């Protein structure tokens, strides 16, 4: 992807280990997740019932929907457990000078 495809999302210190941060980029709400020191950018809503994932539990590369417990792989967006059966969107991330940039 070219330089212009990446948009500034947040600083690294805004997404502490095991936490999330919702950001809006080009009118799209994206959820930044810090799993074991790696930053991921995913769709902000669960694919099962459009529930927010922002308060979901993050562990070992997955996030759990706080509403129904569905787990999603943070790298691929694939559902790991039900009731979700559809993946969620994931977005490329890069870190530049302690700033998180996301390509949409």
C-alpha positions as CSV (number, residue, x, y, z in Angstrom):
1,X,0.0,0.0,0.0
2,X,1.2,3.5,-0.7
3,X,1.8,6.2,1.9
4,X,-1.5,7.9,1.3
5,X,-3.5,4.7,2.1
6,X,-2.5,4.8,5.8
7,X,-4.3,7.2,8.1
8,X,-3.2,8.3,11.6
9,X,-5.4,6.5,14.2
10,X,-3.8,7.0,17.7
11,X,-0.6,7.1,19.6
12,X,0.7,3.8,21.0
13,X,0.2,5.0,24.6
14,X,-3.5,5.4,23.9
15,X,-3.9,1.6,23.5
16,X,-2.4,-0.1,26.6
17,X,-1.7,-3.8,26.7
18,X,-4.9,-5.8,26.8
19,X,-7.1,-2.8,26.0
20,X,-9.0,-1.3,23.0
21,X,-9.6,2.1,21.6
22,X,-12.4,3.0,19.1
23,X,-11.3,5.5,16.4
24,X,-13.1,6.9,13.4
25,X,-11.2,7.0,10.1
26,X,-12.9,8.3,7.0
27,X,-16.3,7.9,8.6
28,X,-15.6,4.3,9.6
29,X,-15.4,3.2,13.2
30,X,-12.4,0.9,13.7
31,X,-11.3,-0.8,16.9
32,X,-7.6,-0.8,17.8
33,X,-6.6,-3.7,20.0
34,X,-3.4,-4.3,21.9
35,X,-2.8,-8.1,22.3
36,X,0.5,-9.0,23.9
37,X,2.1,-5.8,22.6
38,X,0.9,-6.2,19.0
39,X,-1.6,-3.7,17.7
40,X,-4.5,-4.9,15.5
41,X,-7.2,-2.9,13.8
42,X,-10.6,-4.6,13.4
43,X,-14.3,-3.9,12.7
44,X,-15.8,-2.3,15.8
45,X,-19.0,-4.5,15.8
46,X,-19.5,-8.2,16.2
47,X,-20.6,-10.0,13.0
48,X,-23.3,-11.9,15.0
49,X,-25.6,-9.2,16.2
50,X,-23.7,-5.9,15.5
51,X,-22.8,-5.6,19.2
52,X,-19.8,-3.3,20.1
53,X,-16.5,-5.2,20.7
54,X,-14.9,-2.3,22.5
55,X,-15.3,-3.8,26.0
56,X,-14.4,-7.3,24.8
57,X,-11.8,-9.4,26.5
58,X,-8.5,-9.7,24.7
59,X,-6.4,-12.8,25.1
60,X,-3.6,-14.5,23.1
61,X,-4.6,-13.0,19.7
62,X,-8.4,-13.0,20.0
63,X,-11.1,-10.8,21.2
64,X,-14.4,-12.0,22.8
65,X,-17.7,-10.2,22.2
66,X,-19.0,-8.9,25.6
67,X,-22.6,-9.6,24.5
68,X,-22.6,-13.2,23.5
69,X,-19.0,-14.4,24.0
70,X,-18.1,-15.0,20.3
71,X,-14.4,-15.0,19.8
72,X,-12.6,-13.5,16.8
73,X,-9.0,-13.9,15.6
74,X,-7.4,-10.5,15.7
75,X,-5.1,-11.2,12.8
76,X,-7.7,-12.7,10.3
77,X,-11.1,-11.7,11.8
78,X,-12.2,-15.3,11.6
79,X,-14.8,-16.4,14.2
80,X,-13.2,-18.9,16.6
81,X,-16.4,-19.7,18.6
82,X,-20.1,-19.2,18.1
83,X,-22.6,-17.9,18.0
84,X,-20.8,-15.8,15.3
85,X,-20.2,-17.6,12.0
86,X,-19.1,-14.7,9.8
87,X,-15.6,-13.0,10.0
88,X,-15.1,-9.4,11.0
89,X,-13.0,-7.0,8.9
90,X,-9.4,-6.5,9.7
91,X,-7.1,-3.7,8.6
92,X,-3.4,-3.3,8.0
93,X,-1.5,-1.5,10.8
94,X,1.9,0.1,11.0
95,X,3.7,2.0,13.7
96,X,5.5,5.2,12.7
97,X,7.2,7.3,15.4
98,X,5.0,5.7,18.2
99,X,1.9,6.5,16.2
100,X,-0.6,3.9,15.0
101,X,-1.5,4.2,11.3
102,X,-4.3,2.1,9.7
103,X,-5.0,1.5,6.1
104,X,-8.7,1.4,5.2
